[in-house]
Amino acid sequence: MFGVACLGGGTCCAQTNATFFFDAGRSSFDARKYALALSNFTTFVELNPQYADGYCYCGMSKWWLGDYSGAVTDYDKAISLNPKCGGYYCNRGQTKFVLKMVPEALADYNKSIEIDSKNAEAYFNRGTLKMLGLTNYTEAVADFTKALEIHSDPHEDDIFFWRGNARLQLKDYNGSIADFSKCLELNPNSESSHVVMTNLATARELLRQSKQQSP
């Protein structure tokens, strides 16, 4: 599944000591040392409070630490500094969805896509929300399909998995079978491969039953 990783892409122009904390935070974040990353990014924004990506990284670090409310606050600040960055809305939407703020999360995904129509992660996340939060499987399939058209993430097997589940709910068994099969082809050794195989078997059985019931 996509992770929280949408950024503004700005260039850090802070003073040298602030840049040190930003770079140290990035290194810690990439090493998945999120508590240390947060400490560095917090120091960075104290020294350079007008750099939006610093708050975004604080929010991303808090996400991984389970502080979702704190993450939303940081994304709010990043957006206030740079309201034209679609990635910030995508991240905030994902966090709000975890907090079960479904309408607010949907609004953030819509805004993210309005700003950047090529953000595959926003389409994927919105599709997941429409599927799990709104049970709107038709629109979920449309969002997953759009994400596949424009994605740049190597884990596209996740998109096929979720689209397969949405198609299964719509009784599109052939489409579901195709998606689950593609998911396994792309990542046959994933930790969730047994779930994919179970869902694939279910789709095949339901297809068989539907054919038997057809006149």
MOPEMO-V320238 format. One line per field, one symbol per residue. phi: phi as a letter, one per 20 degrees, with the letter a starting at -180 (. if undefined). psi: psi as a letter, one per 20 degrees, with the letter a starting at -180 (. if undefined). burial: + if it has 9 or more other ideal C-beta (glycine too) atoms within 8 Angstrom, else -. A space follows every 50 residues. Layout:
# MOPEMO-V320238
phi=???
psi=???
burial=???
This chain:
# MOPEMO-V320238
phi=.gdfbecemfdfcffgfffgffffffffffemefffgfgfffffffecfd efffffffffffgfeneffffggffgfgffebfdefffffffffffffem efgffffffffgfgfcfdeffffffffffffeecleffffgffffffffd fcefefgffffffffffffemeffffffffffgfffbfdffdffffffff ffffffffffffeff
psi=qqrokprhjrppkrrghghghghhggggghjkmhghgggghghghhhmij oghghghgggghghijmhghggghhggghhhmijohhghgghghghghjk mghhgghggggghggnijnhhggghhggghghhiknhghgggghgghhhj qjpilihhghghhggghghjkmhghgggghghghghmikrhjhhgghghg hgggghgghhhhiq.
burial=-+-+-+++---+-+---++-++-+++-++----+--+++++++++-++-- +++++++++++++++--+-++++++++++-++--+++++++++++++-+- -+-++++++++++-++--+++++++++++++-++--+-++++++++++-+ +----+++++++++++++++--+-++++++++++-++-----+--++-++ -+++-++--+-----
